[in-house]
Amino acid sequence: MSLEQILEQASTARPGYELAAFREAGLPVYVLTLRVLTLEQKPLGPIDEGVLRAVQAGLSAPEQLVSFLGLSANVLNPVLAGLTTTEQVNYSRAVGESAAKVTLTAKGKTTLIELSTTRPQERTLRVCFDALTKQLLFISPEQLFKPRELKEMGFVEVPVGQAKRPEVEDISLQEFDRFLQIQRAGLEEKRELLAIRRVERRELHFLGCVMAFYRSQANRNEVDVAFWREDGPALEHENRFRALGGPELVGANLLTMEGALAAGTAQPERPERPIENRAQAPLSSAPSAEANAQKPSSAVEGDDPLTVQSVLCHEHPALLRRALLKSRKRLLIISPWIRHQVVNWEFIASLEALLRANVTVHIGYGLDEGEGAGKGVPGQSKIPITERAEKDLRGLQSKYKNFHLVYVGNTHRKLLVSDDEFAVTTSFNWLSFRGDPKDRPRDEYGEVFRKASQVEKRYQAGMVLLEEGYRGATGGAGARQVGAGRRAE
């Protein structure tokens, strides 16, 4: 299944739960190099068969075999030694006899009937061992991603938690026998497992999957993590991962706070200045880096907390993800800069899913930073969009008439509008900054508006900016629309 098909199925797979977020990830798989002892059955070679048939016919002296087969003693002696080692013949001298004789054993007679021989063989084999389910995977190691490859693609490594590394006793001999049967399918050579001696090497690789975060509709603080592969949901991985405490390791606990934000639930923590007074507030009144990392969103004093809500840095990505997953009619994003680190595979896949569902999407970007742009002048060389991001977005624009990518050229506005549900005006650069709470704290501040009239005014103001551009405080419709909308509220 494609990523879009997986997301479509995952979104309706759990009654009573909603798909809150997703990441493309890698399930941990150990590639084990094993030292094993096998009993291998091989076709009987022509020289071996000739010697055995000659002995069966009654020739017992090595000189007779040399003469009958037309072989030199230098060729025959190693063959006799090998047949003796594998118990096909006995080469011995009886009491009272002057010379040793070659006689056929019961195993040698069976070998002549089957025209094949068995011998123990010690060798190394590479197998794939699932770190979560503790089972062998019947796939080739070439189907897995190495850690470096996973990092380059921006995938998440699914952690193994407290799971210990695999030892010989963790490998099911029944599963390993099945592995040998699959490996020898279509080959004349057959192998029977005698023993797994030791694990010589362990390499941690990853199997591609989609990691889905589900939030309960009845209890917004209940978040679970599931895994989807190309063949469908990986339920055993989900259960083992939960038992190991994995959801907390991948940040599922952070979604409980983000869920309250996305659902419009205010969490008052401390009073703040009214909106109209913030422009004149001194810099010291802005949230500190510590507050940014620790404080949840809070209602603005004097406003309805269900319709106007303040958001800090690490709370913005949840709103962007919600807009990408939940928009049904329209989506508007304005961001001065666009970077492929944010507009990555996940963003593009989610955006294309919206476009396929006939959602109208507008993205405005671009800030002209003067003649020094692109020439290495400090503070004036920040390109508006990276090459990879532009290629991906232009590709969507060429496929979908309902997608509009607009270069404004002089906007520093940051705006996000999803349907009639919410609008966010903020200092947060939506498409160039990830806002990961694990990174160094950074002061970003915005306000979420949920009243339909407030959302509509900000949407219209954004659309005027994209259609007409900004020409100054008194010269552009974009500026007039913003001012008018603000005064009306």
N, C-alpha and C positions, 0 to 999 in steps of 0.2 A: 504494500500500500504506500501511496505517496504521503507526505506530511499533511497535506490538505485533507486527504481521506481519513487519516488517523485522527486528526482534530475534529472532523465532522462526527466520527463515531464516538470519540471520547466525550464530546460535549453532551451527549444524550445517554451515556452508558450507565450513569448512576442516578436513579430517581431520588429526589430529595437533596441532591448535591449539584453544585454548579462548578464548571471548569473555571477556576480563578486565574490560572497562569500555566505556562508550559515552558519547558526548555528542552532542546535537543541535547542528549547526554550519552554517556557510555557506561554500560554495566560492566563491573570489574570481572575479568576472566584471567585466570592464571594459565600461561602456556608452560606446561611442565615437561621437562626432559627426563624421561624415566629410563633406568637401567633394568631390563627385564630378561627373564629366561623363558624361552619358548621352545616347544617341540615342533620342528618344521618338517613338513613332508614335501619332498622334492622328487621330480621325475628321475628315474634311474638312468644314469649315464650309459652310453654304449659300451665303454670299456668295462665298467662295473657289471653290466648285464652279461657281457661275453664271458667274464671270469666266472660268474655265478653259474651260468649255463654249462660251462665246461666242467666245473666241479660237480654239478648235478649229473652230468653224463658219466662220471666215474674217474675223471682225471684228478689226482690228488697231490702229485709231486709238483713243486714249482717248476722243475725242468720241463715236465710235460706241458704245463700251461704255457710256458715261454715258447715251446716248439709249436703247440697247436694254434695259439693265437698270433704267432709271428711277431711277438713283442720282445724287446730287450729286457733283461733283468732290471735295469735301471728304471724302466717304466712300470714294470709289473710289481716290484717290491712295494712302492708307496701305495698302489691300489690295494694290495693284500693287507697292508697295515691299516688302511682306512676301513676296509670291510671288517677287519678283526675288531677295530675300535667300536664300530657301530653294531657289533654282534651279528653280522651277516654270515661270517664263516668262523670256524675254529682252525687255528694253525698251531698244531701241537704234535708231539711225538709220544706215542704210546709206549708203555713199558715193554722192553724186549725188542723194540724196533730200532733200527739204526738211523732212520731218516724221519724228519717231520712230515706230516701230511696235512692237506687242506681238506676240511670237511664242511658240508653245508649245515647251518643251524636251522632251527624251526623258523626263526625270524627271517633268515635268508630265503627259505622256501616261500614264505608269505610275500616277501619283497618281489620274488619272481612272478608270483601270481598277479600282484597289483602293479608291477613295474614302477614302483615308487619306494622311496626309502625315507625314514624319519631319523632325525638327529637333534639333540639339544643344541640350542644356539643362544648365546648371550648377545644382546644388541641394545641400542638406545632408540626410543620412540618418543615423538612429541605429541602430546595430547592437550586438549583444552578443558580446563576444570573451572566450573562456575564458582566464583568466590562466595556468592550469596546462597545458592541452592545446594552447594556441595555435591554437584553431579557433573559427570563428564558431558561435554557438548560434542556432538558428532559433526563438527565443522572443521574446516581448515584454519590454521593460525593466520593465513593470509587474508581471511575475512575480517580480522580484528584490526582495531586501530591501536597504534603505539601511543604512549602518553604524549609525545611531542606532536604527533599528527592531530590528536584530539584537541590539544591546546591551540594549534594553528587554526583550526576550524571554529574555535570559540565554543566547543561543546563542554558540558559540565561532567566532571568525573564523579560518578556515583560512589560515595565512600563505602568502605567495607566495615566501618565501625570497629567493634571489638572482635570481629571474626579473626580467628588465628589462621596462619598460613597453612596450606595443605601438606599433610604428611602421607606416607604410604598407606597407613591404616584408614585414611579418609576415602580411599579410592575403592569403589565396589568392584570386586573381581568379576561379578556377573556382567556389569556394565563394560568392564575392560574387555572381556571375552567378546561381547557384542561389537565393541570398537574394532577388534582384530578381524571379526567376520566381515564387517563393512569394508575394512581396509584391503582385505584380500579378495574381495568380490571381483570376479572376472580374471583372476590370476590362477595359474596352475599351482603355484606355491601355496601351501596351506600351513597355518600356524596354530598351535594350541598353547595357551598360557600355562606355564609351570609356576612362575613366581614373579612378583615385582620386587626387585632387590632393594632399590633406593631411588629417591628423587635427587637427581644430580643438579637441576637448575630450575628456578622459578622466575618467570618473567610476567609482570602484570601488564596485561593489555585490556582493551575495552571493546565491547560489542554495542554497536549503535542502537539507540532507542529514543523514545520521546518520554520525558519525565513530566507527568501531569499533576498539577496541584488542584485538589478538590476542596471546596468549602461547603460545609453543611448549611442548608437554607434555614434550618431550625435553630442552629447554634452557630453563630458566625465565628466563634472562637475554636470551632472544631475543623481542623484542616488535615487532610490526608494526602499521601503521595502514591501515585500509581505509575506503572511503566507500560508502555506500548511498544511493541516491535512490529515488524512488517507483517507478521502473521497474526497479530491481534494483541490483546492484553496479556501481560505476563503476571498472572495472579500469584504464583508461587514466589516470584521475586518481591512482589509488593508485601506479602505476608512476612517473609524473612527480613526484609528491610525494616519493616515496622518493629519487629521483635528486637532488632539490633539498635533501636533508637535512631534509625536513619533520618526520619523526617526532620528532626531538630538539626541534624548535621547539614542539611541542605537548605536551611532557612525557612522551613514551613512555619515555625513559630512567629516569624516576622510578618507572615500574611494575616495573622490574627489582628494585628494593629492596622495593616493595610486594608483588611476586610472591613473594619469599622469605618475607615475613611471612605472606601469605595461605596459602602452602603449608605453613606450620608449620616452616620452616627457621630455626633460631636462628643468629644471627651474633654470637657473643660478642665484645665489645669491651673491657669492663672489668668487674671484679667489683663486685657491689652488695650491700647489706645484705640479710640474710635477711628474708622477709616478716614474720615475727613481730616483728622489731626496728624496722621502718620507722615505725611509729606513734610511737615515742619518738625518732626521729632528729631532730636539729636542722634548722631551715629551711635552713641553709647546705649541707646534704647533698643537697638537692633538685637536679635537673638545672638548669643555667643556661639562659638563652635561647640562647646559642651552642650548647650541647650539644643542645638541643631541635632546632635547625635542622640540625646536622651529624651527630650520632651515630645509627647504626642501632640497631634493637632489640637487646637483649642478654638472655641467659638469666639467670635469678635464681639466685644462688649457693645451692646445697643443694637445688635443685629439678631435676626432669627437664626439660631444655631443649626436649624435644619436646612436653611437656604444659603447661608454665607458661612464659610469655614476657612480658617487659616491653615496653611500647610507649610512644612519645613522641608529641607532638602531631600532626605531619604524617603519622604512620603510621596514625592512626585512620580517615580517610576510605576507605582501601583495604579495611578490614574491613567498613565499612558497605556499600560497593559489592558486596563479595563476598557478604554476607548477602542483599542485594536480588537478586542474580543467581543465587545458587546454592542458596538454601534450598528444600527439597523437602517438608518436613512442617510446620515451625513456625518462627515468627520472633517474637521478643519484643524490644521497644525501650522503655526507660524513659529519659525526658529531661525535666527540669523545665520547659524552654521549647521551643516549636516556632515556627519562623520560616519564612515562604514562600521566603526566600532559599536555604534548604536543602531544604525540602519543596517542590521546584519541579516543573516538568513531568517532568523525568527521574526524580525520586523517585516521583512519582505513577504514571507509566507503568510503572516497574519493579514498584511495589507492586501495581498492578492485574494485571500479568502473573502475579505470585505467586498472587493471589486467584483468578484464573481457573484456575490449576493446582491449586486446592483446598488451598493452603497456609494454615494457620491463623495469623493475624497478630494480635498484641496490641501496642498502643501505649499506654503510660501516661505522663501528664504532669501538670504543675500544681504550683506552689509558691505558697501563700497568703502574701503579703508584708506583711500587716497592713492597718490601716485607711487607711494612706497610699497604698496601691496605686491607681494610675490618677489620683491627685490632684496629681501633680507634685512629691511629696515626694522629695528626693534619695535614691536607693537603694531607694525603695519604690514605684516606678511602672512596674515591668517586667511587662507583661501576659504571661500564660502562653502564649498562642497568638495569632498574627496572624490577621486576618479572612480573608485569602485562603487561608492554609493550612488553617484550620478548615473553610472552605467546601469545599475539595477533599477533605479527609479525611472530612467528614460525608457528602459525596456518595458516596464509596466505601462508607461504612458502610451507607448506605441501599440499596446494590446487592448487597452481599455479606454473607451471614450469618456467614462465617468471618473477618470483620474486626471487631475490637473496639477502639474508641478510648475510653480511660478517663481521666477527670479525677480525680487523686488529691487534689490540693489542698495537700499538705504534704510533697511528696517532693523531696529534693535528690539522689536516687540517679541514677546514670548506668549503665545496663546494656544490653548487647546480647547476645542468644543466638540462634544459628542452628542449627536441628536439634539433633543430638547432636555437631556438629562443633566448635564453640567457643563460649565465653562470655567477655565482656569486662566487667570492673568497672573504672571509670575516673573521672577528674575531667572528662573530655571531654564537653561537651554535644552529644549526637549530632545533635539536630534543630534546633539554633539556631546552631551554629558550623561553618563550612565547613572550617577547618583547612588552608587553602591554604598550601603551603610558600613561595609568593611573597610572602605577607603578612608583616607584622611578627611576629617570633618570639614565641611564647607558651608558657609552661610548662604542659603538660598531661601527666598520667601515668596509665597503666593497666596492667592485667595480663590476659593472654589465657590462658584455661584450656582445654585440649583433651582431657583425660581425661574419658571419658563420665560417670563418677560426679560429677566436679567440675562439669561442664556441667549435669547434671540438678539438682544441689542449687541452683545459682544460678537456674535456670529456675523451680523450685518456689518459691523465696524471692520471686522477682519476681511470680509469679502470686498468691501470698498477699497481697502488697502491693496488687495491683490489685483483688483480691476483698474484702479486709477493711480496707484502708487501714493507716496507721501511727498508733499511739496512744501512742507513747512507748517508752522503753527497756524497761519492764517490762509495758506494758499492751497490746501488740499482737502478734498472731501473726506479722506481718511481721518484727518485730524479733527474736522468738524463733527464727524459722526461719533468719535470717541467722546469728545467733550459734551455733546448733546446727550448722549446716552448716560453719561455719569451724572449730569445735572438733573436729569429726569428722575433718577433714583434718590 
